[in-house]
Amino acid sequence: MSLAQASWITVVAICAIATAVTAIAGYAGYAATIAAVGVAASVNLLPHHGGQPTED
């Protein structure tokens, strides 16, 4: 696992925790926004297919 992958996993995990905490506290709008940020960050963990090769 590269440092970049570890960083994105950390961001996704923090967003998941923050989503749960804000949802439990009753802030549904904030929870949805944080969840959307986490989903957007998780896109960076998908494998690259086709296109230009990336430098790892």
C-alpha positions in Angstrom: 0.0 0.0 0.0 1.4 3.4 -1.0 1.4 6.5 1.2 -1.3 8.0 -1.1 -3.6 5.1 -0.6 -3.1 5.2 3.2 -3.9 8.9 3.2 -7.1 8.4 1.2 -8.2 5.5 3.5 -7.6 7.8 6.5 -9.7 10.5 5.0 -12.5 8.1 4.2 -12.4 6.6 7.7 -12.5 10.0 9.3 -15.5 11.0 7.1 -17.3 7.8 8.1 -16.8 8.5 11.8 -17.8 12.1 11.4 -20.9 11.1 9.5 -22.0 8.8 12.2 -21.3 11.3 15.0 -23.2 14.2 13.3 -26.1 11.9 12.3 -26.4 10.7 15.9 -26.3 14.3 17.1 -29.3 15.1 14.8 -27.5 17.1 12.1 -28.7 15.2 9.0 -27.7 17.8 6.5 -24.1 17.9 7.8 -24.0 14.1 7.9 -25.1 13.9 4.3 -22.4 16.4 3.3 -19.6 14.7 5.1 -20.8 11.3 3.7 -20.6 12.8 0.2 -17.1 14.0 0.8 -16.1 10.5 2.0 -17.6 9.0 -1.1 -15.8 11.5 -3.3 -12.5 10.7 -1.5 -13.1 6.9 -1.9 -13.0 7.3 -5.7 -9.3 7.8 -5.4 -9.0 4.3 -4.0 -10.4 2.7 -7.2 -7.9 0.9 -9.5 -6.9 2.8 -12.6 -8.0 1.2 -15.9 -6.7 2.3 -19.3 -5.5 5.7 -20.0 -2.1 7.0 -19.1 -0.1 4.8 -16.6 0.3 6.5 -13.2 3.6 6.8 -11.3 3.6 4.9 -8.0 
